[in-house]
Amino acid sequence: MELTLTGLNWLAILVCVVVGQVLLTVWFVALFAKPWANEYGVDDPKRHTKEVPGYTYGIGALCVFLLSVGIAVLQRALGVQSVGDALLLGLIIAIQFSVATALPGYAFLKRYRAFALAIGSQTLLILTVSAVLAAWS
């Protein structure tokens, strides 16, 4: 198995960052704005959005970039070539890594609804990134 950054499709990774940011914005601003704001003690989703520091969007984009690079490296090392295999890998990553690392923190805080909203967005993001990367390989 070779884990290397050489030969990655950087254009596909850039597309994943843009698509990922759009997907997360739709998830947290359009689809689940009210429940997400409520989980953080705010009744008005617009007020909640205004309270989020601007730099967190940059951090989010950086994280989507790192996720995209990581999945690209794994796909290359594992020889993933089809979208079906990419979705399976994405599901494994989502369950085995995202759920396993996020659940303890949310459980400690007793924030299960916030966990469900967060992990739903992360699972969709991981599956989308994995599929886009495989489609462009």
N, C-alpha and C positions, 0 to 999 in steps of 0.2 A: 504494500500500500504506500502510495506516495502522496504526502501532504505538502502541497506547494501552491504558491500564489501565481506562478508563471502559467501562462496560457489560459487564464480566466477570461471570460467574456465581460469586460468592464462596462460595455454599453448595456448589456443585460442587467448587470448589477445596478447601474444607474437607473434603469427603467424600474427595477424592483424597489428602489428607494422612493421614486416618485409615486408609483402605484401603491406602495405600502403607506406612505403619508396620506394619500387620498383615502385609502381604505380605512385607516384609523380615524381620520377626520369624520368620514361618513358614520362610522360606528359610534364614536363618542359625541358627535355634535348633532347628527340627524336622527340616527336610529335609537340610541340609548342615552340621550342627553339628560332627560329628567331622572331616570333611575340612577345614573352615574352621579349626578349632582346631589341627589338625595342621600346616596351612600356617604357623601362627604359633608352632610349636614347643611346643605344649601337647597332652598326650595326652588330658586330660579336658575335654570341652566345657563342663561346668558350671564348672570352675575358670577356663576361658578367659572365660566370660560374666561371672564375678565380677571378673575383672581389668580388664574394660572400665569406664572411668570413667563414672559416671552422666550427666555432662553431654554425653557423645557421643550419647546418645539425643535430647537437645534439639537438638543440631547436626544430627542426621539428620532430625528433623522439620522444621527450618528449611530444609534442603536440599530435602526433598520439596515443601515449600510453594513455594520459589523455582522448582523444576522445573515444578510445576503452573501457576504464574502464567505462566512462560515459554511453555509449550506452549499455554496458553489464548490468549495474545497472538498466537502464531504461527497457531493455528487460525483465529482471528478475521481476522487480516490476509490469510490465504490463502483464506478462504472455505470452510474445511473444515466440512462439515455432516453427513456420514455417518460411521458407525463404521468402514466400510471405508476411507474416505479417511484417517480418524484413525489407523488401524492402519498404513497405508502411511507417513504422516508420522512416526509413532512409530518405525517400522523405519528410516527414513532418519536420524532423530535418533540412534537407538541406534548404528547403524553408523558414520555419518559423524562424529559428535561424541564419543559415549561411547567407542567402541572406539579411535578415532583419538587421543583424549587420555589414555586409561588405559593402553593397550598400551606406550607408551614407558617409562613408569615401572616397570611390572611387568617388562618385558623387561630393563631396566637392572639390576633386582634379581634377575633370573632366577627369577621367581615366576610361572610360567605357569599352574600349577594355581590359585593364588590369583586370577590374572587371570580365568580361566575362570569361577570361582565368582562373582567380583565382577561381571563383565560380564553374566553370566547373570541375576543379580538386577537389575542396572540395566536390561537390555533388557526384562525382564518388567515392571518398574516403569514404564518409559517407555510401553510398549504399553498397560498398564492405565490409567495416568493419561490418556493420549490418548483411549482408548476411552470412559472415564467422562465426560470433558469433552464429547466429541462427542455422547454419548447424552443429555446434559443440556442441549445447546444448542438 
